Amino acid sequence: MATNLTQLLRGWLPGAGQHHQSAPAGWQPLPHPVPGYTSVDGLPVPVVTVRRNSATAQLQVLRDQVASPAGPEERRDPARHLIPAASFNPHPQRGLVIGGEQFRFNTLVNSASCRACGKDDLGFGFVSVAIPVDGSEPGLAPNRSLCESCAEGQAGVTR
């Protein structure tokens, strides 16, 4: 019964039942894996993001891939999962101060573009967390995001 339901859902819903398959066309590899957490049944689950699909706002993550003292012979093959990009939290959190303004590394909506170089469809980048001194709500200005390379360059970070 469960197998028939999975096969039925694969035909109707994009991404349904693809939790252990390789990423389909339209997926973009990330410049580097991004470790973090997602939640399953309200509990944090450590994962590493390896690909993204901007059209569906999904990330392909690997479980059981967190750095550990276990040697390679003790590690299991990672299970691949598809998750909504909004459910992913990078960890450890990365922050930069650029010109007195604080930025945090996070997932970005598709419409965000880098305010320095104009690159769009970033997936991940640094977002300003500046709160106006007058206490008013921060606006949703389109120039609050920086791509990773521009943010690190402006902050003087070397890799």
Phi and psi in degrees as a GROMACS rama.xvg file:
@    title "Ramachandran Plot"
@    xaxis  label "Phi"
@    yaxis  label "Psi"
@TYPE xy
-63.1986  -37.7832  ALA-2
-64.9511  -42.5274  THR-3
-64.2619  -39.2268  ASN-4
-65.4439  -42.2798  LEU-5
-61.7727  -43.6511  THR-6
-64.3398  -38.96  GLN-7
-64.3908  -46.1261  LEU-8
-64.5091  -35.5388  LEU-9
-58.7058  -34.6383  ARG-10
-77.0014  -26.726  GLY-11
-98.6909  -40.3055  TRP-12
-111.478  128.293  LEU-13
-65.2073  129.811  PRO-14
87.0933  -11.4614  GLY-15
-68.3005  135.669  ALA-16
72.4896  14.3852  GLY-17
-101.047  21.1972  GLN-18
-62.4499  -25.8873  HIS-19
-119.557  23.5449  HIS-20
-105.97  161.681  GLN-21
-71.8439  161.018  SER-22
-68.6043  133.866  ALA-23
-76.494  177.002  PRO-24
-57.6502  151.264  ALA-25
95.5722  -7.91053  GLY-26
-89.7939  139.811  TRP-27
-114.138  129.334  GLN-28
-69.283  148.664  PRO-29
-83.4732  154.372  LEU-30
-58.9394  -30.6421  PRO-31
-155.29  151.17  HIS-32
-61.9005  145.504  PRO-33
-117.636  110.784  VAL-34
-75.9558  152.4  PRO-35
176.969  -156.204  GLY-36
-133.979  149.505  TYR-37
-127.391  178.575  THR-38
-123.978  142.65  SER-39
-126.89  120.698  VAL-40
53.534  36.8148  ASP-41
81.554  -0.220118  GLY-42
-105.076  139.039  LEU-43
-69.7603  136.963  PRO-44
-125.256  120.831  VAL-45
-70.5624  133.891  PRO-46
-143.338  168.804  VAL-47
-127.8  123.16  VAL-48
-82.1436  131.996  THR-49
-121.651  -23.407  VAL-50
-145.63  161.595  ARG-51
-140.374  154.181  ARG-52
-126.908  106.009  ASN-53
-70.1059  -27.2198  SER-54
-68.2881  -34.5167  ALA-55
-106.747  -1.83199  THR-56
54.8625  44.5506  ALA-57
-119.682  156.728  GLN-58
-121.518  145.553  LEU-59
-99.5534  123.602  GLN-60
-121.464  157.008  VAL-61
-111.182  131.126  LEU-62
-96.8569  164.784  ARG-63
59.9025  31.3003  ASP-64
-122.097  14.2524  GLN-65
-74.0602  140.61  VAL-66
-57.0007  132.11  ALA-67
-145.028  162.709  SER-68
-72.673  -9.18629  PRO-69
-64.0725  141.537  ALA-70
-73.0963  168.19  GLY-71
-57.7113  -31.0105  PRO-72
-71.1836  -17.9037  GLU-73
-96.3328  -10.5865  GLU-74
-80.4378  144.372  ARG-75
-91.4656  159.647  ARG-76
-64.421  134.425  ASP-77
-71.5051  141.408  PRO-78
-86.1273  131.968  ALA-79
-93.4893  136.441  ARG-80
-135.639  152.006  HIS-81
-106.119  130.721  LEU-82
-133.82  155.69  ILE-83
-65.6021  137.738  PRO-84
-58.5428  -33.8309  ALA-85
-67.3013  -17.571  ALA-86
-90.7497  2.77063  SER-87
-99.4296  134.375  PHE-88
-123.258  112.591  ASN-89
-59.8622  140.885  PRO-90
-150.332  133.078  HIS-91
-70.9147  151.5  PRO-92
-69.4351  139.676  GLN-93
-115.233  133.831  ARG-94
-135.467  150.686  GLY-95
-134.562  151.031  LEU-96
-113.197  120.733  VAL-97
-125.994  114.583  ILE-98
57.5853  36.7701  GLY-99
80.735  0.943592  GLY-100
-107.402  134.167  GLU-101
-87.1048  139.479  GLN-102
-128.968  145.147  PHE-103
-122.672  140.18  ARG-104
-76.7241  129.761  PHE-105
-161.811  176.598  ASN-106
-72.0437  151.339  THR-107
-122.927  146.851  LEU-108
-68.7801  156.899  VAL-109
-59.8308  -30.4773  ASN-110
-79.554  -9.70502  SER-111
-75.4091  140.014  ALA-112
-130.91  159.045  SER-113
-69.5103  128.644  CYS-114
-74.5766  -13.7705  ARG-115
-92.3855  -50.0149  ALA-116
-108.137  -11.3704  CYS-117
85.0531  -2.22996  GLY-118
-60.4809  137.151  LYS-119
-118.497  -179.868  ASP-120
54.503  51.6087  ASP-121
-76.5064  -40.4794  LEU-122
84.9874  -59.5852  GLY-123
-129.933  149.484  PHE-124
-178.485  -172.549  GLY-125
-101.437  132.481  PHE-126
-116.989  134.893  VAL-127
-65.0488  135.274  SER-128
-111.555  20.0905  VAL-129
-64.0798  132.535  ALA-130
-112.436  126.886  ILE-131
-54.8308  142.266  PRO-132
-61.5093  -31.3114  VAL-133
-75.0071  -1.33268  ASP-134
86.4386  -2.51034  GLY-135
-71.5887  162.139  SER-136
-65.805  138.843  GLU-137
-67.3272  139.476  PRO-138
-77.5277  165.304  GLY-139
-93.9358  47.1954  LEU-140
-61.2432  139.446  ALA-141
-69.3334  -10.048  PRO-142
-101.221  34.8207  ASN-143
-97.8035  -0.224553  ARG-144
-116.953  148.114  SER-145
-131.762  140.248  LEU-146
-67.8958  162.643  CYS-147
-60.1113  -43.463  GLU-148
-69.1936  -39.2259  SER-149
-66.8732  -42.5272  CYS-150
-62.4905  -47.3116  ALA-151
-66.0921  -36.1664  GLU-152
-64.5014  -44.0819  GLY-153
-69.5401  -28.9266  GLN-154
-87.1289  -7.52543  ALA-155
76.9601  26.0688  GLY-156
-85.1012  133.699  VAL-157
-113.696  145.179  THR-158
